């Protein structure tokens, strides 16, 4: 059977030789390595770890799902949070954590346990300031990639009814803490998302302990955070 004629080495790549062709755009796209997912670190306490809810109902998890549904290639959140943590306890945990910065997105929600334990708001400021600086550093020194959330008002919950301070005083103290966090966030140039009003609007959307939000309330928080997260990720890397 006759086959294709073989060319000698002397023919080189001259006239009539087999030239390497350019890849089509589709072929180029198919040969590209898949993009690495964007990374997200969530720092906080019970409200970030989602005390009493399934992992999928935590607001950082819901946020990642919402962003992915919009085409944002965000990976699974890395969460450093534990129920009961105060600012100094979060800082201590960060000291021993094996982070992998820079993160494309970092969120910070902390302070409710400082207030619960009776620590003053002014003592909260320097500790929150230091945590926020660390969050910005973990975001590669980009304040625009950091989201700061306000502390929800547990004074409206069933759990607070047995607290001697009363709901009104608890709410007023949390307003003082949030004023400090908002001021620090704005000075640093990070996003500030106020979810306190949502907690006050839905005091019954709680898990069985009568204190922590349920998945429905976290879904509302996610909706409040979504635009800020989308904008943060739109900033240049």
Secondary structure, DSSP 4 states (H G I P E B T S, - for coil): ---PPPPPGGGTTSTTS-PPPPPPHHHHHHHSPPPPPB-EEEEESHHHHTTTS-GGGSHHHHHHHHHHHTT--B-PPEEEE-TT--HHHHHHHHHT----PPPSEEEEE--HHHHHTT--HHHHHHHHHHHHHHHHHHTTS-GGGEEEEPPP-GGGSSGGGG-TT-HHHHHHHHHHHHHHHHHHHHHHT-EEE--HHHHHHTTT-B-TTSSSB-HHHHHHHHHHHHHHHHHHHHS--
